[in-house]
Amino acid sequence: MNKKDVILEQFLLCHRKNGWFVSFQSAVNGLTPEQALWKNTDSENSIWEIISHLVFWNERYLNYYKDVENPKMDGTNDSTFGYLNDLEWTDLVRRFNGVMASWYESIQQSDESRLNQTRQGAGGTWSETLTNITLHNAYHIGQIVTIRKMQGSWSKEKGVS
């Protein structure tokens, strides 16, 4: 398995293929808008806010990868958790699924040499950046499952007890 195959597998695992942790699609399966907005305390993020944050950063880095200019970022990392709060729940999930499918397609169609290139405007190669993106996604998918456990909307039959 080469570097490109490993990164593609990481994106699949985060998006729609269960492995050592459940995928995004499994983590949100059957979730209602009310459950997605639920917070245990005001100092925590809701599932909706977490997905908004993931869409923001995945779209932004996908644009970098495709050499597409991003709009100037207004606010801070914290403000990205409210980025898509005006979307309907199904549209938010669809948007994340779309950006993940675009990531997979873009990486699959790129030459493996692209992964060894230094990402413009930042240190590190694209393979390092892409690995960090998948780790970031996996971290937040774990938060989604934890929130669902706290609210009682998670069943261990879904893959994580």
Helices and strands as residue ranges (DSSP letters): H 3-15, H 24-28, H 33-37, H 47-65, G 77-82, H 89-109, H 113-116, H 126-151, G 156-158
